[in-house]
Amino acid sequence: MNARMLINGAAQETISPLDRGFAYGDGLFETLRMVHGRAPLWQRHMQRLAEGCMRLHLPPPDADMLAQEVEKVSADLECAVVRITLTRGIGARGYALPMEMMPTRVVAAFPFVPLPTDSYRHGIRVRWCTTHLALQPLLARIKHLNRLEQILARAEWNDAGIFEGIMCDSDGRVICATAANIFCVREGRLITPDLSQCGIAGVARAAVLDHFDDVEIRDLLPEELMQANEIFLCNSVRGILPVNCLADKSYVVRPLTRELQTHWRSNGWMAQDGEQF
């Protein structure tokens, strides 16, 4: 793995085994796409990180300091993926919060690897996951460190032809893909699942919601998704990815998805040749 890393501002690659992020998954993370030295969705990432800190009773990091560290680790990389990890830091054994918190801050940059052009032009194949997401409104929408549900869901397939898996919650409602949010078009209406009980409110999802003022945010059942005319996934690293096949049903990439891809590119949120369509 080729990464550049800062821990609490210093160039190093190890944290204490007593760190609560390592011991309990007690923390948050953000994954940013860097395009020509800038993070196009930076403010949205910082807003979600601040909300997560409030929910988990973590002192928020200084955004300007983070920006400087992100710039430092991604320097000389034309396009990069940067992960910001914030943990509660070292604490005594047990779940009780430390009396004095000294959070651990990790900023790491990785070279960006683009997807094939066909993924954007013709779409991707996805499947249903049997692993369901538990309902927990206290943790819904934020990007906390506990990702075991997604790990187990992603372990369900090894077929290189399947790019993603669609996850439902324990009540059977469609929520997201393992690493992306999901939208569909039914009867001319753009729909995305309600995430008040579980799932991550992605910054790319927020950008899509800002672009359209009439998106339905509601419970979405699997049969409704299967009956959709159009499906696409989105995240801040990959952008807008049309779905061309879910289970045994094929879908056509339609104008709304193309409009969003064009919007993404016109805003400078995509840069690699492999992302053209």
Secondary structure as UniProt FT lines:
FT   STRAND          4..7
FT   TURN            8..9
FT   TURN            17..18
FT   HELIX           20..24
FT   STRAND          27..35
FT   TURN            36..37
FT   TURN            40..41
FT   HELIX           42..56
FT   HELIX           63..73
FT   TURN            74..76
FT   STRAND          79..87
FT   STRAND          104..111
FT   HELIX           117..121
FT   STRAND          124..128
FT   TURN            137..140
FT   HELIX           148..154
FT   TURN            155..156
FT   TURN            160..161
FT   STRAND          164..169
FT   TURN            170..171
FT   STRAND          174..177
FT   TURN            178..179
FT   STRAND          180..186
FT   TURN            187..188
FT   STRAND          189..193
FT   HELIX           203..211
FT   STRAND          216..218
FT   HELIX           222..226
FT   STRAND          230..235
FT   TURN            236..238
FT   STRAND          239..246
FT   TURN            247..248
FT   STRAND          249..250
FT   HELIX           255..266
FT   TURN            267..268
FT   HELIX           273..275
//
